[in-house]
Amino acid sequence: MRITFYGAAQEVTGSLYLIEINGRRILMECGMYQGRRSETYERNLKFPFDPKSIDTLVLSHAHIDHSGNIPNLVKQGFTGHIWCTAATRNLCVYMLLDAGHIQESDAEYLNKQRARKGEPLIEPLYTQADAEAAMAQFTGIGFRQPMSIGDGITLTFHNAGHILGSASIALDLHETSTGKDWRLVFSGDIGRKDMAILWPPETPENPDILIMESTYGDRLHGTAQQARKELQNVVQATVRRRGKVIIPAFAVGRTQELVYALNQLETGGDIPALPVFVDSPLAVNVTDVFRMHPEEWDEEVRAFLSRGQGRNPFSFSRLEYVRDQNRSKQLNFITEPAVIISASGMAESGRILHHLKNNIEDSNNTILFVGYQAENTLGRRIMDGVRRVKIFGEDYDVRAQVTAIDGYSAHADQLELLEWAQSIDRGRLQQTFVVHGEQASAFAFAEKLRATGMRQVTVPERQQIVEFS
C-alpha cells in the first residue's frame, strides 16, 4: 500500500492525495491550487498523474481547495465514482458550476485587457459545461454508513463539523497480496465545537494511519462570543463614518454564519437596521442548500428559531440576496452605510473583486476579513498591510480600513486540533502525517503532537511517497 502527497503538503490549498492498493488508485480530494497567478494555472492544469488511471475519488467536503479541480480531472479522462456526503454533492452542484462560470468570466475580462496590450489570450481551466458533466459521477452517502468502493476498500464518513456536509474519511483497507489490514483516517478540515449552525466534529475510531490537517496548527482563535462583539464594533464604527463594510467571504459556511450573526445582532438591537447584501449567486444557492438540511443545524440555531417564533436564521428585514449582475453593479452607487458580503473568500475571483475595486480607496469603508487567507492571494496581501494592489490588472491604493476577525474561522485552532487528536484511540496508530498547513503551522503542530506522546509524526513534502508493508 502506498500514499503519495501531491497537494496541500506544507501548504494549504490544492488538496490532492493518492492511495494505491490492490492495483486500485484512489484519489482523496482534488482541490484547486490558489497562489501566485503565474504558477496557479499551470499547476491546476497539469496533473502529476494520468487522470484516466484513477479508479475512484473520495471527497471530504465542497470547499474549492478540496473539490475545485474535479471538472478538470473528468475533462482529462477520469470516469470513476466521486464519493462524498449528500450535502457535499448538493453544494458541489452549485460550487463547481460557479467555479466554471468564474473562470470563463475572468478569462473573458482579462482577455480584453490582453488584446489591448497585444498579449496572448488565455483559456479557462474548465467551463460550466465541464462542471455539469462532472456532476454525473458524484454519489452521495450518509455519515457513519460503511460503503464498499473497491476490492478490499471500505469507506465511512464521519461528521467533521467544518461546513455543511463536511466529513472526516475512514478507509478500511485489506491488502489481498499480503492479508494485511489498515484503517486510514483523513481528518479533512476539522471544525470547531462552539461554531454556530453545525454540530461539533466527531472522531473516527482506531486508525493505523492518520492524515491530519494543520491549517491553524500554530495559533489560537477568539471565541464565537468575541467574534460577534468584534463584528458589532466593526459595523458600528463604519456606520459612524458613513462607510460600507466589504467582506470577502467563502460562499459555503462563512457567508451563512455571517448572515446568522448579523441577524442576531439586528434582532438584539446591537447594530442599526442597515442594508446587508449577499452579492454572490453561489452564496444564494448555497444558502438554499443549508435550508434543505435542517438535520445538520445545531441546538443554538434551534433555540434561536424558537425564540424568534420560527424566524428564518438566514433572512431578516434589510437583507438582500443578489443574483442578477445588473443589481450587483447597482451596489457601486449606494451612498448610505451598508454591509456587502461577496465571494471569493480569498479575494481571488468573482464579484468581490469589483467591490474591492470600487471601495478600497475610500477611507470611510472597511475591508473585513473573516477567514483564512492563503499565501500570495490578494486577500493575504491586503490583510498583511500592502498599501497598493492590482485588481484586474489595474493599481489601487488601499485607503479603506482593513481588519480581521479570526473567531469566525470554520477551522479548529491549535488547541482544538490537539483536543481532536487526543480523543483518538492510539492503540493501533502507527504513523501520523500533518498536512494542509503552511510550513510554520504544520511543523509547529507536528511538534505539539509529538509532545503529547504521538509516535512517528511526519510533515510530508509535496510529491513525497510513503509505502506500507
C-alpha positions as CSV (number, residue, x, y, z in Angstrom):
1,M,0.0,0.0,0.0
2,R,1.3,3.4,-1.0
3,I,0.3,7.0,-0.3
4,T,1.6,10.0,-2.4
5,F,1.1,13.5,-1.1
6,Y,0.5,15.5,-4.3
7,G,-1.1,18.7,-2.8
8,A,-1.7,20.6,0.5
9,A,1.7,19.3,1.7
10,Q,3.4,22.1,3.6
11,E,0.8,24.4,2.1
12,V,-3.0,24.9,2.4
13,T,-4.6,24.9,-1.0
14,G,-4.8,22.2,-3.7
15,S,-5.5,19.1,-1.5
16,L,-4.6,16.0,-3.5
17,Y,-3.6,12.6,-2.1
18,L,-3.2,9.3,-4.0
19,I,-3.7,5.9,-2.3
20,E,-2.6,2.7,-4.2
21,I,-3.7,-0.7,-3.0
22,N,-4.7,-4.0,-4.7
23,G,-4.0,-2.5,-8.1
24,R,-6.5,0.3,-7.4
25,R,-5.7,4.0,-7.4
26,I,-7.9,6.0,-5.0
27,L,-7.7,9.8,-5.2
28,M,-8.6,11.6,-2.0
29,E,-9.6,15.2,-2.7
30,C,-9.0,17.1,-6.0
31,G,-8.7,20.7,-4.9
32,M,-7.9,23.9,-6.7
33,Y,-4.5,25.3,-6.0
34,Q,-4.6,29.0,-5.2
35,G,-1.4,31.1,-5.1
36,R,0.9,33.0,-7.4
37,R,-1.0,33.6,-10.6
38,S,2.0,32.7,-12.7
39,E,2.1,29.3,-11.1
40,T,-1.6,28.6,-10.4
41,Y,-2.9,28.0,-13.9
42,E,-0.2,25.5,-14.9
43,R,-0.3,23.6,-11.6
44,N,-4.0,23.2,-11.8
45,L,-4.0,22.3,-15.5
46,K,-1.3,19.6,-15.4
47,F,-1.9,16.7,-13.0
48,P,1.1,14.8,-11.7
49,F,-0.5,11.5,-12.9
50,D,-2.8,10.4,-15.7
51,P,-6.4,11.1,-14.7
52,K,-7.5,8.1,-16.8
53,S,-5.5,5.9,-14.4
54,I,-7.6,6.9,-11.3
55,D,-10.3,4.4,-10.3
56,T,-12.3,6.3,-7.8
57,L,-12.2,9.7,-5.9
58,V,-13.2,10.3,-2.2
59,L,-14.1,13.9,-1.3
60,S,-14.2,15.3,2.2
61,H,-16.2,18.5,1.5
62,A,-17.2,21.0,-1.0
63,H,-14.7,23.9,-0.5
64,I,-12.9,24.7,-3.7
65,D,-9.4,24.0,-2.3
66,H,-10.7,20.4,-1.9
67,S,-13.1,19.9,-4.8
68,G,-12.4,22.7,-7.3
69,N,-10.3,20.8,-9.8
70,I,-12.7,17.8,-10.2
71,P,-14.2,19.1,-13.5
72,N,-10.7,19.3,-15.0
73,L,-9.9,15.8,-13.8
74,V,-13.1,14.5,-15.5
75,K,-12.4,16.6,-18.6
76,Q,-9.0,14.9,-18.9
77,G,-10.4,11.4,-18.7
78,F,-11.4,10.3,-15.1
79,T,-14.5,8.2,-15.3
80,G,-14.9,6.7,-11.8
81,H,-17.3,7.4,-8.9
82,I,-16.8,10.6,-6.8
83,W,-17.8,9.6,-3.2
84,C,-19.0,12.3,-0.8
85,T,-21.8,13.1,1.6
86,A,-25.3,14.0,0.3
87,A,-24.9,17.7,1.4
88,T,-21.5,17.9,-0.2
89,R,-22.9,16.7,-3.5
90,N,-25.7,19.2,-3.3
91,L,-23.2,22.0,-2.6
92,C,-20.9,21.0,-5.4
93,V,-23.7,21.2,-7.9
94,Y,-23.6,25.0,-7.4
95,M,-20.0,25.5,-6.4
96,L,-18.4,23.8,-9.4
97,L,-20.8,25.3,-11.9
98,D,-20.0,28.7,-10.3
99,A,-16.2,28.0,-10.5
100,G,-16.6,27.2,-14.2
101,H,-18.6,30.4,-14.7
102,I,-16.0,32.5,-12.8
103,Q,-13.1,31.0,-14.8
104,E,-15.0,31.7,-18.1
105,S,-15.8,35.3,-17.0
106,D,-12.4,36.1,-15.6
107,A,-10.7,34.8,-18.8
108,E,-13.1,36.9,-20.9
109,Y,-12.4,40.0,-18.8
110,L,-8.6,39.5,-18.8
111,N,-8.5,38.7,-22.5
112,K,-10.0,42.1,-23.3
113,Q,-7.1,43.7,-21.5
114,R,-4.6,41.3,-23.0
115,A,-5.9,42.0,-26.5
116,R,-5.5,45.8,-26.0
117,K,-1.9,45.2,-24.9
118,G,-1.1,42.7,-27.7
119,E,-0.6,39.8,-25.2
120,P,-1.6,36.2,-25.9
121,L,-5.1,35.2,-24.8
122,I,-5.8,32.6,-22.1
123,E,-8.3,29.7,-21.9
124,P,-10.4,29.0,-18.8
125,L,-9.2,25.9,-16.9
126,Y,-12.6,24.4,-17.4
127,T,-16.1,25.6,-18.3
128,Q,-19.6,25.4,-16.8
129,A,-20.3,22.6,-19.2
130,D,-17.3,20.7,-17.9
131,A,-18.5,21.1,-14.3
132,E,-22.0,19.9,-15.2
133,A,-20.6,16.8,-16.9
134,A,-18.6,16.0,-13.8
135,M,-21.6,16.1,-11.5
136,A,-22.9,12.9,-13.1
137,Q,-20.1,11.0,-11.4
138,F,-21.0,12.2,-7.8
139,T,-22.5,9.7,-5.4
140,G,-23.7,11.0,-2.0
141,I,-23.8,8.7,1.0
142,G,-24.7,9.4,4.7
143,F,-22.5,9.7,7.8
144,R,-21.5,6.5,9.5
145,Q,-22.7,4.3,6.7
146,P,-19.8,2.0,5.5
147,M,-19.6,1.6,1.7
148,S,-17.5,-0.8,-0.3
149,I,-15.8,1.3,-3.0
150,G,-13.3,-1.3,-4.4
151,D,-11.6,-4.6,-3.8
152,G,-10.8,-4.6,-0.1
153,I,-11.7,-0.9,0.3
154,T,-14.5,0.3,2.6
155,L,-15.3,4.0,3.1
156,T,-17.0,5.6,6.1
157,F,-17.7,9.3,6.5
158,H,-17.8,11.0,9.9
159,N,-19.0,14.5,10.6
160,A,-16.1,17.0,10.6
161,G,-18.2,20.0,11.7
162,H,-16.4,22.3,9.3
163,I,-19.1,23.2,6.8
164,L,-22.3,21.6,5.8
165,G,-21.7,18.1,4.8
166,S,-18.0,18.1,5.7
167,A,-16.5,14.8,6.7
168,S,-13.5,13.0,8.1
169,I,-12.8,10.0,6.0
170,A,-12.1,6.5,7.3
171,L,-10.8,3.9,4.8
172,D,-10.6,0.3,5.9
173,L,-8.1,-1.3,3.6
174,H,-7.4,-5.0,3.2
175,E,-4.3,-5.8,1.0
176,T,-5.1,-9.0,-0.8
177,S,-1.5,-10.0,-1.6
178,T,-0.3,-9.9,2.0
179,G,-3.5,-10.2,4.0
180,K,-2.7,-7.1,5.9
181,D,-5.3,-4.6,7.1
182,W,-5.1,-0.9,7.7
183,R,-7.5,1.7,8.8
184,L,-6.5,5.1,7.3
185,V,-8.2,8.2,8.7
186,F,-8.1,11.5,6.9
187,S,-9.3,14.3,9.2
188,G,-10.5,16.5,6.3
189,D,-10.9,20.1,7.6
190,I,-11.9,20.0,11.3
191,G,-14.5,22.4,12.6
192,R,-15.0,24.0,16.0
193,K,-17.1,22.7,18.9
194,D,-18.8,26.1,19.5
195,M,-19.2,27.2,15.9
196,A,-22.7,28.4,15.0
197,I,-25.2,26.4,12.9
198,L,-23.4,23.0,12.7
199,W,-23.0,20.1,15.1
200,P,-19.4,19.7,16.5
201,P,-16.9,17.3,14.9
202,E,-16.7,13.6,15.5
203,T,-13.5,11.5,15.8
204,P,-13.2,8.3,13.8
205,E,-12.1,5.3,15.7
206,N,-8.9,3.2,15.8
207,P,-6.7,4.5,12.9
208,D,-3.5,2.8,12.0
209,I,-2.6,5.7,9.7
210,L,-3.7,9.3,10.4
211,I,-3.5,12.2,7.9
212,M,-4.4,15.4,9.8
213,E,-4.9,19.0,8.8
214,S,-3.0,21.8,10.5
215,T,-4.4,25.0,8.9
216,Y,-4.2,26.8,12.3
217,G,-1.7,24.5,14.0
218,D,0.4,27.3,15.3
219,R,-2.3,29.8,16.6
220,L,-5.4,30.3,18.6
221,H,-8.8,31.8,17.7
222,G,-11.0,34.1,19.6
223,T,-14.3,32.7,20.9
224,A,-17.6,32.9,19.0
225,Q,-18.8,35.4,21.5
226,Q,-15.7,37.6,21.0
227,A,-16.2,37.4,17.2
228,R,-19.8,38.5,17.4
229,K,-18.8,41.5,19.6
230,E,-16.0,42.4,17.1
231,L,-18.4,42.2,14.2
232,Q,-20.8,44.5,16.1
233,N,-17.9,47.0,16.7
234,V,-16.8,47.0,13.1
235,V,-20.3,47.6,11.8
236,Q,-21.0,50.4,14.3
237,A,-17.7,52.2,13.6
238,T,-18.1,52.0,9.8
239,V,-21.7,53.3,10.1
240,R,-20.4,56.3,12.1
241,R,-18.1,57.1,9.2
242,R,-21.0,56.7,6.8
243,G,-19.0,53.9,5.1
244,K,-19.5,50.4,3.8
245,V,-18.2,47.1,5.2
246,I,-16.9,44.9,2.4
247,I,-16.5,41.3,3.5
248,P,-14.8,38.7,1.2
249,A,-16.4,35.5,2.5
250,F,-16.5,31.9,1.4
251,A,-19.9,31.2,-0.1
252,V,-20.2,27.9,1.9
253,G,-20.4,28.2,5.6
254,R,-18.8,31.6,6.3
255,T,-21.5,33.6,4.5
256,Q,-24.3,31.8,6.2
257,E,-22.6,32.2,9.6
258,L,-22.2,36.0,9.0
259,V,-25.8,36.3,7.9
260,Y,-26.9,34.5,11.0
261,A,-24.7,36.7,13.2
262,L,-25.9,39.9,11.7
263,N,-29.5,38.6,12.1
264,Q,-28.8,38.0,15.8
265,L,-27.2,41.5,16.2
266,E,-30.1,43.2,14.5
267,T,-32.7,41.2,16.4
268,G,-31.0,42.2,19.7
269,G,-30.7,45.9,18.7
270,D,-26.9,45.7,18.8
271,I,-26.5,47.2,15.3
272,P,-28.7,49.5,13.3
273,A,-31.1,48.0,10.7
274,L,-28.8,48.8,7.7
275,P,-28.8,47.2,4.3
276,V,-27.0,43.9,4.1
277,F,-26.2,42.4,0.6
278,V,-25.1,38.9,-0.1
279,D,-23.7,39.5,-3.6
280,S,-22.9,36.1,-4.8
281,P,-25.2,33.9,-6.8
282,L,-23.3,30.9,-5.4
283,A,-23.8,32.0,-1.8
284,V,-27.5,32.5,-2.5
285,N,-27.8,29.0,-3.9
286,V,-25.7,27.6,-1.1
287,T,-28.0,29.2,1.5
288,D,-30.8,27.3,-0.2
289,V,-28.9,24.1,0.4
290,F,-28.5,25.0,4.0
291,R,-32.2,25.4,4.3
292,M,-32.6,21.9,2.7
293,H,-30.5,20.3,5.5
294,P,-32.0,21.3,8.9
295,E,-30.8,17.9,10.3
296,E,-27.3,19.5,10.4
297,W,-28.4,22.6,12.4
298,D,-27.2,22.6,16.0
299,E,-29.1,23.4,19.2
300,E,-28.2,27.1,19.1
301,V,-30.0,27.6,15.8
302,R,-33.0,25.6,17.0
303,A,-33.1,27.8,20.2
304,F,-32.9,31.0,18.0
305,L,-35.8,29.7,15.9
306,S,-37.8,29.0,19.0
307,R,-37.2,32.5,20.5
308,G,-37.9,34.1,17.1
309,Q,-41.2,32.3,16.6
310,G,-39.8,30.4,13.6
311,R,-37.8,33.4,12.2
312,N,-35.5,32.1,9.4
313,P,-31.9,32.2,10.6
314,F,-30.8,33.2,7.0
315,S,-33.3,36.0,6.5
316,F,-34.1,39.4,8.1
317,S,-35.6,42.8,7.4
318,R,-33.0,44.6,5.2
319,L,-31.1,41.5,3.9
320,E,-31.0,41.1,0.1
321,Y,-29.6,38.2,-1.8
322,V,-28.3,39.4,-5.1
323,R,-28.3,37.1,-8.1
324,D,-28.6,39.5,-11.0
325,Q,-25.4,41.0,-12.4
326,N,-27.1,44.3,-13.1
327,R,-28.3,44.5,-9.5
328,S,-24.7,43.8,-8.4
329,K,-23.4,46.7,-10.4
330,Q,-26.0,49.0,-8.8
331,L,-24.4,48.4,-5.4
332,N,-21.5,50.5,-6.6
333,F,-23.7,53.6,-6.4
334,I,-25.0,53.1,-2.9
335,T,-24.2,56.1,-0.7
336,E,-25.7,55.0,2.6
337,P,-23.9,52.7,5.1
338,A,-24.2,49.1,4.1
339,V,-22.6,45.6,4.5
340,I,-21.6,43.8,1.3
341,I,-20.7,40.1,1.7
342,S,-19.3,38.6,-1.5
343,A,-17.1,35.7,-2.8
344,S,-14.5,34.6,-3.2
345,G,-13.2,34.4,0.4
346,M,-9.6,35.0,-0.5
347,A,-10.5,37.8,-3.0
348,E,-9.0,35.9,-5.9
349,S,-12.0,35.9,-8.2
350,G,-15.7,36.7,-8.5
351,R,-17.8,39.7,-7.6
352,I,-15.8,40.6,-4.5
353,L,-13.0,41.9,-6.9
354,H,-15.4,44.5,-8.3
355,H,-16.5,45.6,-4.8
356,L,-12.9,45.9,-3.7
357,K,-12.0,47.9,-6.8
358,N,-14.8,50.3,-6.2
359,N,-14.4,50.7,-2.4
360,I,-10.8,50.1,-1.4
361,E,-9.6,53.7,-2.0
362,D,-12.3,55.2,0.4
363,S,-11.0,55.6,4.0
364,N,-14.6,55.6,5.3
365,N,-15.0,52.0,4.2
366,T,-13.8,48.8,6.0
367,I,-12.4,45.7,4.4
368,L,-13.2,42.9,6.8
369,F,-11.6,39.5,6.6
370,V,-13.3,36.7,8.4
371,G,-11.5,33.6,7.0
372,Y,-8.1,32.1,6.2
373,Q,-6.1,34.0,3.5
374,A,-3.6,31.7,1.7
375,E,-0.1,33.0,0.8
376,N,0.2,35.1,-2.3
377,T,-3.6,35.7,-2.6
378,L,-5.0,39.2,-2.9
379,G,-6.8,38.8,0.4
380,R,-3.5,37.9,2.1
381,R,-1.7,40.9,0.6
382,I,-4.3,43.3,1.7
383,M,-4.6,41.8,5.2
384,D,-0.7,41.9,5.5
385,G,-0.8,45.7,5.0
386,V,0.3,46.2,1.4
387,R,-0.7,49.7,0.5
388,R,-1.1,49.3,-3.2
389,V,-2.6,46.2,-5.0
390,K,-3.5,45.1,-8.5
391,I,-7.2,44.3,-9.2
392,F,-8.0,43.2,-12.8
393,G,-4.5,44.3,-13.8
394,E,-5.0,47.9,-12.5
395,D,-3.3,49.5,-9.5
396,Y,-5.4,50.7,-6.5
397,D,-4.3,52.4,-3.2
398,V,-5.5,50.7,-0.1
399,R,-7.1,53.5,1.8
400,A,-10.0,51.7,3.4
401,Q,-9.7,50.4,7.0
402,V,-8.5,46.8,7.0
403,T,-9.3,44.5,9.8
404,A,-9.8,40.8,10.5
405,I,-11.9,38.7,12.9
406,D,-10.5,35.2,13.4
407,G,-13.3,33.9,15.7
408,Y,-15.4,33.1,12.7
409,S,-12.9,30.6,11.3
410,A,-14.5,27.3,10.4
411,H,-11.2,25.7,11.2
412,A,-10.2,24.4,14.6
413,D,-7.3,26.2,16.2
414,Q,-4.2,24.6,17.7
415,L,-5.9,23.6,21.0
416,E,-9.0,22.3,19.2
417,L,-6.9,20.3,16.8
418,L,-4.9,18.8,19.7
419,E,-8.1,18.0,21.5
420,W,-9.4,16.2,18.4
421,A,-6.1,14.3,18.0
422,Q,-6.0,13.4,21.7
423,S,-9.5,11.9,21.5
424,I,-8.3,9.3,19.1
425,D,-7.6,5.8,20.4
426,R,-3.9,5.4,19.7
427,G,-3.6,1.7,20.4
428,R,-3.2,0.9,16.7
429,L,-1.8,4.2,15.5
430,Q,1.5,3.6,13.6
431,Q,2.1,6.9,11.7
432,T,0.7,10.4,11.6
433,F,1.1,12.8,8.6
434,V,0.5,16.5,9.2
435,V,-0.9,18.2,6.0
436,H,-3.0,21.2,4.9
437,G,-0.9,23.9,6.7
438,E,1.8,26.3,5.7
439,Q,5.2,25.2,6.8
440,A,5.3,27.2,10.1
441,S,1.9,25.9,11.1
442,A,2.4,22.3,10.0
443,F,5.8,21.9,11.7
444,A,4.6,23.6,14.9
445,F,1.6,21.4,15.1
446,A,3.7,18.3,14.5
447,E,5.9,19.2,17.5
448,K,2.8,19.6,19.6
449,L,1.6,16.2,18.6
450,R,5.0,14.7,19.5
451,A,4.8,16.4,22.9
452,T,1.6,14.5,23.6
453,G,3.4,11.2,23.0
454,M,2.2,10.6,19.5
455,R,4.7,8.4,17.6
456,Q,6.0,8.7,14.0
457,V,4.7,12.2,13.2
458,T,5.8,13.4,9.8
459,V,5.2,16.6,7.8
460,P,5.4,15.3,4.2
461,E,6.8,17.2,1.3
462,R,4.8,17.7,-1.9
463,Q,5.1,14.6,-4.1
464,Q,6.5,12.5,-1.2
465,I,5.7,8.8,-1.5
466,V,5.3,6.6,1.6
467,E,5.0,2.8,1.4
468,F,3.5,0.5,3.9
469,S,4.3,-3.2,4.1
